[in-house]
Amino acid sequence: MAEKIRLLSAVLGSEQVPAHLARSVIEERLRSAILDGRLPPGTALRQEELAGLFGVSRMPVREALRQLEAQSLLKVITHKGAVVAPLIGEDAVDTYALRVLLETEALRQSIPHLDAADIALARSYIEQLENETAHAEIGRLNRLFHLSLYCKATNQKLLRMIEIELNEEERFLRFHLSAMGLGKLTQDDHIALVNAASDKQVEQAIEVLEKHLNTAALTIRRYLSAQVAK
Ligand code: NI
């Protein structure tokens, strides 16, 4: 127990948080520690421990945990409470099959409404990806690139679901990208995708996106089965 608290306070800091900011500060600290891997998948987060650590009541802690659960960063497990959610892996095939459905629909809705500024923003992410070598940053830029093409989708709920999936992928890429070698291959897809979107070629854009996501799914699947074989 003392060991666990020490770990948590090393990761999250232990300064007392002003009561009126407690929920958002706690949520933000947990979120960034989960995203960058300081709190690995499976870590249990107990309300009393976190409340004690930050010197607040359990209510803001519970609220923060609920927000993170809604973002799929935590899972609530019976008798165990909130734990840091697993990375895509065992269900990678299902995850990508679902993403093809969600993201092609978002792209279909969004492309007719994309203007020159949206396309320029998407291209700027491709350029930044070209020069970026830090894996955490590559994951983030990839997410922002995809969202920039879906952003004008009319169904807001669809966009929120896609954001959850993209956050999950970003977190996975942070840990595994170096070993996977997706590299420049996916940049060719990104360029083809933004060109098709810019030309309002909806069907062509969808075809590229499907191929892009299927390639990622295949690469992740191969990578994970090689991990298991080790
Ligand atoms: Ni991509």
Residues whose N, C-alpha, C, O or C-beta is under 5 A from the ligand:
A	BS01	NI	N142
